[in-house]
Amino acid sequence: MHITQPLLRSCLTGAAAAGLPLALAAGPAAAASGISVSTSGSTVSVTTSACTSDNNGFGRASLLTSSQANFAQGRQVDLAGTNAGQSALWSSVSPGTYTVIVICNRDGTQAGSQSIIVSAASTPTVSATSSPSPSPSPSLGVMGGLGGSTKDYGTFTLAAGGALVGAGVLATAWFLRRRSKPYRL
């Protein structure tokens, strides 16, 4: 009785520590934006498959600077393509941080919004912040990102890291238990 309770508690703690990275990895997948934004040099492009055509086209996309507060203030372009996929393009964009918003014509809903950084270099740079927003105007607060990290790790990488953290927690618990009572395994 005295041995099984601490062992059970340490196993539950280890299982919770191992499951935490899996839960965190599942969160961003559910919050994925309905648009994909990329940049190449001074050209910004957006693609989506969220809008369907009506008599007025698919929808519009707007490129907002950090000083612009809503969709109407940005550089707007019409979406072009088919019902399977639409795209828009802005050229000669100055270096800086921008927000791209896509609004569909058929029902007036926002397909998504995404922040992007246009750099002076010709290498593509996409920020790691992406969030669909039901409100018509995006939040233009501080865009801190993930501490400068731009690499998007997959679920397998996060699960492997979680397993390593869990193994470390279990090994630490075993070591401390063995140290306190050296005659036990």
VENMOPE-V352780 format. One line per field, one symbol per residue. burial: 1 if it has 16 or more other ideal C-beta (glycine too) atoms within 10 Angstrom, else 0. Layout:
BEGIN
burial: ???
END
This chain:
BEGIN
burial: 00000000010001001100100010000000111110100001111111101000111111110001001001010010100001110100100001111111100001111111110000000111110000001101000000000000000001000100010011001000000000000
END
